[in-house]
Amino acid sequence: MARVNENFLKLPGSYLFSTIGKKVKEYQKANPDKKVIRLGIGDVTLPLPEAVVKALHTAADEMAVKETFRGYAPDLGYEFLRSAVVEHDFKSRGVELSIDEVFISDGAKSDSANIQEIFAADSRIAVCDPVYPVYVDSNVMAGRTGSYDAKTGRFSNVIYMPCTAENNFVPELPGETPDIIYLCFPNNPTGAALKKDELQKWVDYANEKKAVIIFDAAYEAYITQSDVPHSIYECEGAKTCAVELRSFSKNAGFTGTRLAYTVVPKELTVDGVALGALWARRHGTKFNGAPYMIQRAGEAVYSEEGKKQVAEMVGYYMRNAKVILDGLKTAGYTVSGGVDSPYIWLKTPNGMGSWEFFDYLLENADVVGTPGAGFGPSGEGYFRLTAFGSYENTLEAVLRIKKLGS
Ligand SMILES: Cc1ncc(COP(=O)(O)O)c(C=O)c1O
């Protein structure tokens, strides 16, 4: 008799974006003349850079010719892309990697969800709170957590590390010792970034405790401050304790095109087993490689033209971030993020709950954001706005929020 994986039943419904969608739809229906501005989405809105589109066309033409047609891609990625990654994302920052430490994939979402498979079933995980929900949910599905407590918004057997205004949204080293530590910096949703000495503390801690850090650097392209590391491997000793996740989604607009990679250094071993070998084995069994055309598009991101266009795109979004950050500060809001990140995290005014503020903003300014509580219990009382809208809409939204006062 077939039985379901009961761990899935522990997951509370993922109501965040569907609830937001429903509320906005109802509001629009009741107020058809209102122009609603959405600053809640984590998706990019600008089209792919020209260099990327050109590479896609060229690769598509290659696929139409017998001599240049490609079938299955190598499981771990084409050498041309892995070499470009090593050269441009790491060597240029003083980090030496070899191409077989880079594993190409179709997204940081899948990588961050799948990486837990190579660890023991009874590993204890530590996560920031609030957090990108994939880290916890994938471990719930794997049976690594206890049950969900609706009152606290937490699963048992998970170490939650609150990130609040009190600690500047930088987690403190946990009291209990975890086996796997998920860190995402620059952070979604708080927009906080870690300085090199702050990240070094985590690397030292993980090496001392023999824990592994899963470092999600999906927003690396948004870093503007020079003392914020772009890669965890800029910290001494990180190669023996950290896996790094990168994505082409937020820098080059690949959210619908799908391309990412994971770095697993050769020095990273657990119980004498190289984690890279396990990850390669997992990839080989469960993944048939990112498409040739998409990997060529990814390679184009590193061309001179591509780099320039990506910088322009990131610059466009960061101009929006500054508009939101400065505007809200002027209006008297307590805001953070938005400097090394496309996310702006604000304290809801007058003690309003996250969802209460969501309704307030929608009904009084026709602006949509994301309630912080949707990312974890420590997100209650906070609200996320994103810089991924158009410049004009961002200006308009901030003007409307300013008019409300705080
Ligand atoms: C922290 C974080 N990691 C990973 C992802 C997903 O990246 P990808 O589009 O490569 O799957 C997101 C997307 O919003 C994210 O916020």
The ligand as an SDF file (V2000), in Angstrom:
LIG
                    3D

 16 16  0  0  0  0  0  0  0  0999 V2000
   17.9450   34.0900   -1.0070 C   0  0  0  0  0  0  0  0  0  0  0  0
   17.5400   33.5190   -2.3080 C   0  0  0  0  0  0  0  0  0  0  0  0
   18.1600   32.4400   -2.7810 N   0  0  0  0  0  0  0  0  0  0  0  0
   17.8050   31.8910   -3.9540 C   0  0  0  0  0  0  0  0  0  0  0  0
   16.7860   32.4240   -4.7160 C   0  0  0  0  0  0  0  0  0  0  0  0
   16.3750   31.7610   -5.9820 C   0  0  0  0  0  0  0  0  0  0  0  0
   17.2770   31.9440   -7.0040 O   0  0  0  0  0  0  0  0  0  0  0  0
   17.0760   31.2390   -8.4050 P   0  0  0  0  0  0  0  0  0  0  0  0
   16.2220   32.1270   -9.2430 O   0  0  0  0  0  0  0  0  0  0  0  0
   18.4590   31.0700   -8.9390 O   0  0  0  0  0  0  0  0  0  0  0  0
   16.4240   29.9090   -8.1810 O   0  0  0  0  0  0  0  0  0  0  0  0
   16.1030   33.5500   -4.2610 C   0  0  0  0  0  0  0  0  0  0  0  0
   14.9970   34.0960   -5.0580 C   0  0  0  0  0  0  0  0  0  0  0  0
   14.2380   34.9430   -4.7020 O   0  0  0  0  0  0  0  0  0  0  0  0
   16.4920   34.1130   -3.0290 C   0  0  0  0  0  0  0  0  0  0  0  0
   15.8620   35.1900   -2.5420 O   0  0  0  0  0  0  0  0  0  0  0  0
  1  2  1  0
  2  3  1  0
  2 15  2  0
  3  4  2  0
  4  5  1  0
  5  6  1  0
  5 12  2  0
  6  7  1  0
  7  8  1  0
  8  9  2  0
  8 10  1  0
  8 11  1  0
 12 13  1  0
 12 15  1  0
 13 14  2  0
 15 16  1  0
M  END
$$$$
